[in-house]
Amino acid sequence: MVRGKKVEIVSLLVLVIVMAATAATVTYDHRALVIDGKRKILISGSIHYPRSTPEMWPDLIQKSKDGGLDVIETYVFWNGHEPEKNKYNFEGRYDLVKFVKLAAKAGLYVHLRIGPYACAEWNYGGFPVWLHFVPGIKFRTDNEPFKAEMQRFTAKIVDLMKQEKLYASQGGPIILSQIENEYGNIDSEYGAAEYGAAGRSYMKWSASMALSLDTGVPWNMCQQGDAPDPIINTCNGFYCDQFTPNSNNKPKMWTENWSGWFLGFGEPTPYRPVEDLAFAVARFFQRGGTFQNYYMYHGGTNFERTSGGPLISTSYDYDAPIDEYGLLRQPKWGHLRDLHKAIELCEDALIATDPKITSLGSNLEAAVYKTSTGSCAAFLANIGTQSDATVTFNGKSYRLPAWSVSILPDCKNVAFNTAKINSATESTTFARQSLKPDGGSSAELGSQWSYIKETIGISKDDAFVKPGLLEQINTTADKSDYLWYSLRMDIKGDETFLDEGSKAVLHIQSIGQVVYAFINGKLAGSGNGRTKISLDIPINLVTGKNTIDLLSVTVGLANYGAFFDIIGAGITGPVSLKSAKTGSSMDLSSQQWTYQVGLKGEDTGLGSGDSSEWISKSPLPTSQPLIWYKTTFDAPSGSDPVAIDFTGTGKGIAWVNGQSIGRYWPTSIARADGCVGSCNYRGTYRNNKCLKNCGKPSQTFYHVPRSWIKPSGNTLVLLEEMGGDPTKISSATKHTGSNLCLKVSQSHPAPVDTWTSDFKFSNRTSPVLSLKCPVSTQMISSINFASFGTPTGTCGSFSHGRCSSARSLSVVQKACVGSRSCKVEVSTRVFGEPCRGVVKSLAVEAACA
């Protein structure tokens, strides 16, 4: 342990010395960011440090570099760093300095988006909720209390970066900082006296304040078309090729290229085809862009109660090139890596001049970058969505698939086409195993769990009474997801609510996100909704004293939009009783309600598992609301990422060894409509265009970082709100599958790796099918399918078409079996001519072992 610490200290000292000796000047001009006098083409990717663990960071950063990134981009999360005013946290997942230094150690730059408003589907947009209670405050407008707090925190972060010499001007990796975030989308909403006046004033103040901090590197504002000089205004969106900066002196920069979309509880899973993502990137560089960032490159996990929304899932996978667990998503990662290589081949031409754009026909265009020294790069685009096209450029013919861009680093030969994938598909799968491998019957499994029943209703000494219904966030300050509303009533024997043969109806209206109604200690009904819940619950009352206990639950606070900070949550009413028989009603909204913030088990720290109150006796109570459960488990063998499958439970929060892995909700089912078997990448992408998992639980697997678990004796604690059976949950490991598949046609360009650094095109111009087992210890053990000709189908379902070379299988077997990787030329020279007059493809499915 001590030895490891010494190595780390020495490594950091060396890094500091190197940084001090390599201070850089960062400026910009109309083409690009300029580092030490040289324009740079920069490919960036977002990794949010709190959404993974410090133990994961080096691998994530290295995979980003291997994928062709130059820059790591991250928000700074105010509520994580200052959960209470003037009490700071820069440790563990919030060790921002360590994260930035690791990026530097890998040789990457950093774009630090201080904000300090983040959005990011993060709780309350990244603002600490205590900020809401500062007297006289109004968020994100020309308001002195807010500006004072914003400046104080922004300066805190800048000073911390300066102390650690992390700005490029000090020899560090930070080449760009961001102030505010997407404010231009909503700034007109601020300022009643004059349309948007307070918003514009605040925006200008933000820019001025940031510049006064003297970081020595440029600042940007995204989605802020009127960002004042010298702030660079940048673009966010699925496409930014048509974006133009607000000054001819500023470069064209894209701070958020959405690589997919976030998942919400109750929603199907969105994904973005890599052909479209690559198309968007190539179009951006084709039309003058020089800095592009993937949001996200690794999405990660919303641990604890950090997810926003409301109703954002615990997974923040985002269909990113590196998935939630840190595994490569193929072919997305590989196809983008090849794209980045092709763009890098064009860099000298791209930074030297502006593009000359000409039409090659309807929906067809060419962009040429040509320098006086002879460098030339071209982008040929078919932005039509229906038909492939053949174009003539510089006297040569080129075939362009619909919705694609071809990149010609020498203005002659195609190094890359966005629609033609040369990276094999590698599936990732979960391998389940029992949480209790030695368990037997359900009774035996139950005996390995202990439990504590949470008290229904008021149980804490700090409960209080108020007339009327209170808004939840103002009451809890988000210290807990939970707020009890409790009312005691006397019902006389002649009341209409006791009419024989009928039930009273309890009507509840809430503004989100979950409500449980208990009558005399028993669950009567529940409901959930994003911003509105309306329930009519038949209930049984008794003569005499009755207790109505309503538990309101938040599932992440709003994070986006004008005035999102005052949207609110909880049971705001009306709440009423209605006689099902007579129709008469009684309003309960203005009664004297008793309130309790949070659950008793939260206050006593049951999430740690250390309490002496745990009950270990059979039978284990299941399918009942508000029960805490505890068990122990051993870590799955190996080094693959770990998850827990919560199938069988309802909804709640989970802890492993005292660390909250987030909210679980496997009973939240995605809507049944909107999914398609195969999503056509051609045409404009929208966040609901490509969906999967319809009619199924939005999320069943929940990430448990390897660094949080021990080889054996790990403690798992659940707070089960809704009612479920914890003995049904299982652990799982996620791994890249052993099967590879790829289809490459004769019309594919040769691999981009066949280009050399001096732009000499290799003699080998035929396309190549390349396979490589994902694990270094694996070899290709068998070829399950091979066909050179006109194979049909997709990965996992290939079949021979009307023609197929008889040599297909033997050629591929000879080239690949017994090796970790192989390359097979896709040509009739290798396979013979199975059918003339058609473009042929080679489709292969291989297994690694």
N, C-alpha and C positions, 0 to 999 in steps of 0.2 A: 504493500500500500504506500509506504513512505517512498520506496524506490520509484514507483509510478508517478508520485507527486513531483519528485525531483526532475524526472524526464519532462513532465508537462511544464514545469517552471522554466527549465532550460530552453525548451522549444518556444515558449512565449517570449523569453528574453531575446532569443535570436530573431524572432519575428519583429519585436520592437526595434532592434538595431537596424534590421533591413529596412523597415518602414521609415525610420528617421533618415536613412541615407537616400531614400527615393521619393522625396516630396515632389508632387506633381502639380502642374498648373492646369486647371480645368476651366475652359471657357466654351463658347459656342459661336457658330456663325449660321448663315442661312441653310447650310447643308447638314451639319452634324455637331455633336459634342466634339470639342477639340481638347485633347489631352496631350500636354507638353508639345503644343504646336502642331499636332497631327490629328486630322479628322478621323473619327472612328465609326465603323458600322458595329452596332451593339445589339446582341440578342440577349434578352433578359427573361427571368422566370421568377414568379412569386413563390416564396416559401415562408409561411408565417410561423415564427419560432415557437409560440406557445401551443401550436396545434400538433407539435411532435415533441420529442424529448431530446435533451442534450446528447444522449447516447446515440440517437438517430441522426443528429445533424451532420456529422462528417460524411456518412454514407450518402445522405440525400444531396449534399453539396457536391460530392464527387460524381454522383450519377448525373447531376445537372451539368457539370463541366464536361463529362464524357458525352453528354447529349448535345454539346456545342454551344452552351450558354457562356456568355461573358460577364453577366451581371446577375446578382441575386437581389430581388426586390422584396421588401417587407414593410408592412405597417408597423407602427408603434402603438401598443395597446395601453392606453392611459389607465383604464380601470384595473388592469393587471398589475401595473407598476405602482399605482397609488390607490389601493383599495380603501384606505382611510386618509383623510387629508393630512399631508406632511408625514405619512408613514409609508415608506417606499419599499418596493420589492423588486430586486434585480437578481434573484436567485432561481436555480432550477430551470424550469421552462421559460422563465422570464429573464434569463441571463443574456440580455441583449448584447452586451459587450463581447461575451464569449462567442455568440453566434456570428457577429460581424468579424471577429478575429479569425474564426474558422473559415469564413468565406475568403478572407485575405490570404490565409495560409494555403488555400487551394488555388490561389492565383486569380481570383474573381473579384470584380468590382461589386459595390453595393449601392443600391438606390434606397435611401431611407425615407419612408413616407411617414413623417412625424404627425401630420394632420393638425391637431390631435384627434379630430373626428375621423374614424376609420370606415364606418359602415360595415363591410366585410361579413355580413350576416353574423355579426358578433354582438353579444348582449349589450343593449343600449348604445349600439354604434361605437363602442369603445369608451364612452364617457363613464366615469364613476358615478354611481347614483347619488352619492353625497353631494355632487355638484348641483343637483336639482334643488337642494335645500339651502343653498347659499342665498341670503336675503336679497331680494330685488333682482335675481338673475333671470335672464332670458337667453337661451342658447343661440349661438351662431347668428348674431345680429349685432347692431351697434349698441351694445349694452356694456357699461363699464365693469360691473362685477364679473361678467363672463370673460371679457377681454383680459382682465387682470389675471384670472385663473388660467386662461389659455396661454398667456404669455409666460406665466410662471412655470408651467409644465414644459412648454416648448423650450424655454431657456434651460430648464433642468436637463433635458435630453441632449441639447446641443452642448452644454457644458460638460456632460458626462463623456460625450464623444470626443470633445477637445482634450479632456484630461487624459484619455486613453490614446490620443493622437490618431484618431480613426478617420479624420477627413483626409482626402487626397492631398490637400494643401499642406498637410502635416506628414505625409508619407503613408497615409492609411488608404483603405479601399473605397470609402464613400465618395462617389463622384457627383452625386445629385441628391437633393432633399426636396420633399414635397410639403407644402403648407396647405391646410384645408383639404377638401376632397369632394369632388363632384358638386361643389356649391353652385356652380352655374346652372345646374338642373332645377334648382329651387329658389335661387336668390330673389327672384321677383316677388315671392310670397312675403318677403320681409320688408315692412315699411308701409303703414296704412296711409300716412299723410300724403306721401308721393309714391307712386307705384315703384316698389323695390328700392326706395332711396336708402333705407337703413341697411338693406342687404348689400348694396353697392358700396356704401361707406365702410361697412365691416370688411368686405372683401379687400378694399384698398388698404385698410388698416392692417389686415393680416399679412399682406404682401410687404408692407413697409416694416412691420414688426420682424418678420422673418429675415429680411435683408439686414436689419440692424444687428443681428446676432453674429454676423461676420464669420461665416463658415469657410469662406474661401472657395466654395463650389457653387454652381448655379442652383436655383430653386425652380420648381415647377408648380403649376396648379393644373389639375386635370378637369376637363369639362368646364373650363372657364374662359369663354371666348374673349372676354374683355380684361384678361389678366394684364396688369400694368407692367411696362418694361422695368427691369430686365427679366421679370418672371416669364418662364416659358409656359405657354398654354399647350396642353397635351390632350390626346383623344382617348376615350374609353369606348369599347363596343365590340360587337362581333366582327365588324369591318371598319377600317379607318383609311382605306385608300383614297377616299374623296376628301379627307380632312385637309384643311389648310391653316397653318398658324396665323395668328393675328398680326404678324409683322414679317416683312421680307428678310428681316435679320435673325429670325428664329428658325430652328430646325423642325422638321416634321417628326413628331414623336408619338408613340402609341404606348400608353402606360397600362392599359388593361385590354388584352385580347383574350376574351373569355373562352378558355379551352373546353368548357362544357357548361354546366350550370349546377347550382346547389340543389340539394334534396330537402324536401319538407316532409314532416310526418303527415301521413294521409295522401301523399302524392306518389306517382310513379317516378322511376329513376330517369333523369335526362342524360343524354350523351350527345357528343358532337363528333361526327365522322372526321377522321384525320384528313381525308381528301379535301374537305371543305376548310378545315383549319389551315392546312398548308396553302390552299388557294388564297385565303385571306392574307396570309403573311407574304406570299410572293407578290400579290397585287399591291401591298403596301410598299414594298421595296421597289417594285416596278414603277410606281408613281411618286418616287422621291423620298420615301421614308428612310430613316437611318437608325432609329432606336425603336425596338419592338419588345414588349413584355407579355409573356403568357400569364394570365390570371386564371387558374393557378398552374404552376408546374408541378407542385406537390400540394395537395389540399390539406390532408391531415384529419385531425379529430377534434371535435368540440368537447374537450374534457370538462369535468365539473359542471358548472351551470353557465358556460360561456357562450352557448349558442344563442343567437338572436332570433329575429323574425317578426312576430312570434312563430312558433311551430317549426323552426329549423331543426333538422335531424342532428343527432350526435355525430354521424359521419359527415365529413366535409370533403369527400373524395373528389368531387368536381369533374370527374372523368379526365383527370389530369394525366400527363405523360408518366408521372410517378404516382402510383395509387396511394390510398390512405395508409397502407401498411408499409410503404417504402419499396414496393416491388415495381419493376418496369411494366408499364402497360404497352403491350405490343399488338399491332405494329405501330401504335401512335408515337412512342418514343423514338423508335428507329427511323420512321419516315421523316419525322421532324429533324432528327440528327442529320440525315442526308440532305434535307433542305438547307440546313444551316451551313453545311459544307459547300453546297452549291453557291449560296449567297457570299460566303467567304471568298470563293474563287473570283467573285466579281468586285471585291472591295475596292481595289485600286481605281477602277472605272467609276464606281458608285460615288466615291467621296470626291472625285475630281471635278464633277460637272453635274448639271441638271439633266434630267432625261429629255430626249426628244421623242415625243409620242405621235405616232401616225396610225391611221386606220388601215386595216387590211381587209375590210369588208364589214358587213353587218355583225355587230357584237364581237368583232375581231380587232385586236390592236397590237402594235409593237411599240416597245419603249427601248430606246438605244442610248447607252452611255458611252461616249467616245471621247478620248482625250487626245491632246495634241502630240502626246508621246507614243500613241499607237495602241493604248489599251482600249478594248472594246468589250462591252457586255450588253446582252439583249434579253428582253423578256417578251415572249409571245403569248398573248392571252386570248382565250375563247370564253367570253363571259355569257354566252348563250347557255340555256339550260336544257335544250332538247337534243341538238345534233352535234356530232363531231364535225370537224372542218379540216380541209386541207388548205394551207396558205402558202404563198410564195414570198420569201423574204431573202433579200440579197441574192436573188437568182436561184435559190434552193427551195425545195418543197418540204413542208413540215406538216405532220398530222397532229391536230390539236383536239383532244377529247373535249366534250362539252364541259363547261365550268372548270377549266384548268389553265395553268400557266406553265410554259416551258421556259427554262433558264438556260441561256447560251453564254457561258463565261467568255467565249472568244468570238461571239457574234456569228458562229458557224455551226458548232456542234452542241447538241442538247445534252446537258449534264443531269438534268432533273426535270420531271414533269409531276405536278402536284397530284394528278389522278392515278399515277402509275406507281404502285407500292413495290419496293424491293426488299422490305423487311418481313420476316416470317411472323405469322400470328402465333403467339404463345398464350395459352389460356392460363388463368390463375384459378385455383379451386380451394375450397375449405375442406379439410379433412377433420371430421368430427370424431371426438372420443368422449366417453363418459367422464363426467367430472369426478365420478367415484368408480374407477375401473373395477374395484373389488365388490361393488354393491350388487345386491341380488334383487329381491322383490321390492315393490314400491314401499312396503313397510320397512324393509331393511335400509333402503335409501333414505327414507324419512327419518330414521333413527340417527342418521349422520348429520342432521341439521338441528339447530336450536333456534328458538324464536322468542320474540317479545311482542306482545300486542300493544300497539299504540292506543292510547285512550281516545275514544270517540268524543269529540267536543272539547270543552275547556278543562285543562289539567295543570296549567302553569300559574304561578303566583303573580306573574306580571300581566295577566289578563286585565282588560279594562272595559268599562261600559260607556257607550256613546249613543245618543239618539240618532236614528236614521242609519243609512247604509253608507259605508266609507269606501272610497276608491282605494284599491289595493296597494299600488306602488307608494302612494303618499303615506300609507299606514305601515307597510313592512320595510320601506327603504330597500327593498330587494335583498334583505338579509336571508330570506327564505323564499321558496316557491309557494309556501303554504300560508293561508290566512283562514282562521275559523271565524264564522259569523254564527252566533248562538242566540236562540230566543226561547224563553220559557213562557208557556201559556197555560192558563186555567180554562178548561173546557167544561161548561156545565152540562148536566144531563139533558137539558131541553134544547141545546144548541142544534142548529140545522146541520152542522158538520158531522153530527153523529146519527143522521137519519139511517134507519134500519134499511139494509139492502143496498146502500150506496156508499161511495167513498168521497171524502173531500179531495179536492185537486189543489196541489201546491204549485203555484205559478212562480217561476224564477226567471229573471232576465239578468244576464251578465255580459260584460264586454270582453271576456276571455280569461283563460283559455280552456280550463276544465272546471266542472262543478260536480261535487258529490253531495247528495242530500240524504241526511240521516234523520229518521223520525224515531224518537225514543231509543236511540242507540243502534238502530238497524238501518242498513242501507236501503233507501227507497227508490233511488234513481240517480242517473248521472248524465252528463252530456259534455260536449266539447265543441269549440269553434275558434276561429282566428280572432274575430273582433265582435262577434255577437253569438250569444247562446240564449235560446228561449225554450224553457222546459215547462211542461205541464205533467206533473207526476201524481197519479192517484195514491192517496195515503190513508192509513188507518190511524185515527186518533182515539184516545180513550177519555172517559170521563175523569176529570181532575187534571193533574199536572201533566203536561206534554212538553217535550223538548225538541225543537227544530235546530239541528246543527248542519250548517252548510260549510263545506270545505271548498274554498276557491284556490285554484292552482294555476300558476303561470308556467308557461313553457317557453322561456326566453322573452326578453323585452324587445319592443320595436327598435329597429336600427336604421331606418331610412325614411326620407321624406321631410318636407317642411313641418316643423313643430312635432316631429316624432316623439320628442321627449315628454310631451304632455298628453299623449294618446291615452294612457291609463290602462287599467285592467281591473278585474274583480266584479263583484256583484253590486251593481249600481242601481238595480231595481227597474221596475217595481217587483216586489215580492208580495204575493197575496194568497189567501185561501179562498176557495170557491166551492160551494156546495154543488155536487154533481146532480143532485135531485132538484133543488129549487133554483139554482143559478145565482143565489145571493153570494156576495163576496165580502171579504174582510182584508183591507190593506194592512200589510205588516211592515211596510217600508219605513215608517216613521217611528216604529216602536223602539224601546230601549234594548239595543243589541249588545251582547258581550263579545269582545274580540280577543283573539289570541294569535300573535304573530309566530309562525313556525310550529313545529311539532315538538313534543317533549323529548322524543328520542334524538332530535337534532341537538337540543340543548345539552343533553347528557353525553353526547359524543358517541352514539351507537355505531356510527359509520366506521369507527376505528376497530370495533369488535372487542374492545377491552372490558366492557361492563361485566359486573358480577350478576346482573339480572337475567342473563340468558337462561331460558328454560330448555332442558334436554329430556323430553319425555314423549312417548308415543301416545296417541297418534299425533303426527305433525298436522296442525291446522292448515288447511289449504282452501283456495277459492273463497277467501274472506278478505275484506278490505283492511288496509292499514295494519300490516304485520311486518315486523322486522325479522329477517331471516339471516342466519349465519352458518357457514360451513367452512371446511378447509379443503384444499386440493393441492395436488402436486403439479409442477410445471410440465407441460408436454415435452417430450424429449426432442432433441435437436435444437436448431437455431432459427427455424422459421417463425415468422410473426404469429402472435397468439391472439385469439378472440374468444369471446363467450357467446354462444348461441342462446338467446333468451326465450326461445320458443317454449311455450307452456306458461309463461308469466304474463302479467297484464300490462302494468305501467309502473314506473318508479325511478329510483336512483340507485346506482350500485357503486361499491367501493371494493378495491382489492388492496389489501395490506394498508388500509387507511387512505389510499389515493382514490379520488372519485373518477371513475371512468365515464361519467356522464349520465344523462337520462336514458332509460331504455323504455321502449313502447312497441313491442312486437304485435300488439293487437290493433295498431293503427294501420288500417288497410288502404292501399292506394285505390283510387277510383278505377273502375273497370274499363273505361274507354280511353282512346287516344294512342294506344300502343300499336305499332306496326311490326310485321315480321322482319322487314328489311327497310331501313331508312335510306332514301335516295339523297345522296350528298349534294346533288346538283340543285342549284337554286338557293335563295337567301335562307340562311339558318335563323331560327327563332328558338327561344328556350323551351318551347313545347313541341317542336317539330319532330324530334327523335326521342321517343320514350320507350321504356321497357319496364317490366315488373308490374303491369297493370293487374288489379284485383288481388294483389299479394301484399304481405306486410311491407311497409316502406323500408324497415330496417330490422333485421333479426340478429346480425353479427355485430358485436361491439368490441372495439380494439382494446387490448390490454398490452401496453408496451412491455417488451421482454425485461427491460431494466427495472420494472416495478415488481417482478415476481422472483421468488427464490426457487431452488430446485424442488423443495418440498415444504409442506406446512404453510401454504399461503392461505390467508383469511379472506373470504368473500362475504360481503354483507349486502343485503338487498333491503331497500325500503319499498315494499310492495303496496302501492296505493289501491289498486283496482281489485286485486284478488287473482291468484294464480297458484301454480304448483311448482315450487322451485326445484323439486327433484327431477323435473323434466329437462332442465337446462343442461347444456353440455359445453365442454371446452372444444376448441378447434385450433388448427394451425392453417395458415394460408401459404400456399406454395405455388410456384410456377409449374404448370403441368409438364408432363414428359413428351407431349406431342407437339410437333411443329408442322405448319402447313403454309404453303405459298404458291402463288400462281403468277408466272412471269411470261409475257408475250414477246413475240419478235419485235413488236413496236415499242417495247420499253427501251429507255436509254440504257447505255452501259452503266455499270455502277459508278457513282460519283467518285469512289476511291480510285478509279482508273485514271483520274486526272492527277497530274503532278503539280507541285507548287509553282513551277515556272510556266504553267499553262500549256505545256506540250501534251497534246492528246495522245494517249497510248495507241499502239497499233491495234490493240484488241478492242474492236468497236461493237461486238455483238453483246446483247443483253446477257446477263448471268443470273441464275438462280442460286442464292446463297443461303445455307442453313448453318446454324450454330446452336448447340445445346446450351441452355441458359446457365447451367451449373458446371463449374470447371472440372468436376470429377466425372461428368457424364460423357458418354459416347453415343453416337447414333447407332442404335441396335438393330433397327429394321426399317424398311420402307414399306409402308402400308398401302400406298397408292402412288403411281407415277404414270403420267400420260403426256406425251408430246403429240399435239395435233389440235383437236377441238374439244377439249374437256369441258364439261359443264358443271354447274353447281358451285358451292362455296366451301370454305374450310369445314371439314367434318362431313361433307356430303358430296365430294367430288365423284363424278362418274365419267366414263369414256364417252366422247362424242361420236360423230359419224366417222371420224378418222383418228387413228392413234398409231404411232410408231411401235412396231413390235419390239424395238430395242429399248423402249422407255424404261422399263423396270430394271433391266440388267445394267444399263448405263448408269442410272442413278445409284443403284446398289453398289456398283464397283467404285464409284466416286465417293460415296458417303459412309457406308457401313463400316464401323470400326474407328471412325474419326470423330472428334468433337465437332468439327466444322467441315464444310465442303462447299465447292463452287462448281456449278455445271453450266456450261455455255448453252444458251437456248438458240440452237441453230440446226439447220438441216445437215450441216457438216458433221455434227455429232450424232444426230438421231436418224439421218436419212430423210427422204421426202415422202411422208405418208399421204399427202394430198396437196395438189398444186392449186395455185390461184387464191389461196386464203392465208390470212395471217394466223399463224399457229402459236399455241401457248404450251408451256410446260407447267403442269400442276403436280405437286408432290405433297404427300403426307408422310411424315417420318416420326419415329418414336426414339426417345433418348432413354438410356438406362445407365 
